């Protein structure tokens, strides 16, 4: 199943914008913007990720809400 046809693994309804490339729990790999924002604000951001839309939405969330961005990395294909 392609990422474009998936739903957010957390809320089950949002369209994923980011994939956790090293998930703690394999059942929660794909995150919509709202759930990803909640993770970042909570202080538990995804460390190794892949943007799914071509837009750096998750990177912007990190820039806006996370002071330790240097520890996170964008996974390349």
N, C-alpha and C positions, 0 to 999 in steps of 0.2 A: 504494500500500500504506500503510495507516494505521500510526501509530507503535505502536499496541497489538499489531499482528501482526508487528512487526519483532523482530529479535534484535540483540544488541550487535554492532557492527561490528568490535570488537577480538577478543573471545573467541568470538563466533559462537553463544553459547548463552544468555547472560543476557538478561533482559527490560530494555530501555532505560528509564532514569529521566530522562535528560537528553540534549538535542540541542545539539551545537556549531553555533552559527549562523554562524560564520565559520571553518570548518575549513581547516587548512593543506592537507589532503588530503581531497577530497570523498568518498573511500571510507570515511572514519572520522568519521561525524557523530553516530551514536547510541551511547551508552555505558551499560552496566549499572552498578549501584551499586558492585560490586567493582572494575571497571576504572576507573570515575570516581574512586573513593577512591585507587587506585594513582596516577593522574595527579596528584591534589592532593598526596599525600604526596611524590611524586617532585619536586614543585615546578613542574609544568607543567600547571596547571589550565586549564580552558576559560574564556576571557575573556568571551565573549558567548554566553549559553546560554538555553535554554528548558526549564523543568521539564515533564516529560511526564505525570506522574501526578497533578498537582494538589497533591501533597505537596512541601514544600520540602526534599527529600532532599539535593539537590546543594548548596543554600544552607547546610544544616547541615554538610555535609562541609567547605565553605569556612570556616565559622565555627570548626569544630573544629581544622582543620589549616593554615589559611592566614592569615598575618598581614597580607597585602596585599589584603584583600577589597575595599577601596575602588576598586580598579582593574577590578573585574569587574562586569558588568551583566546584569540579567535582561531578556531580550528579550520584548516584549509583542506580541501578535498585532494 
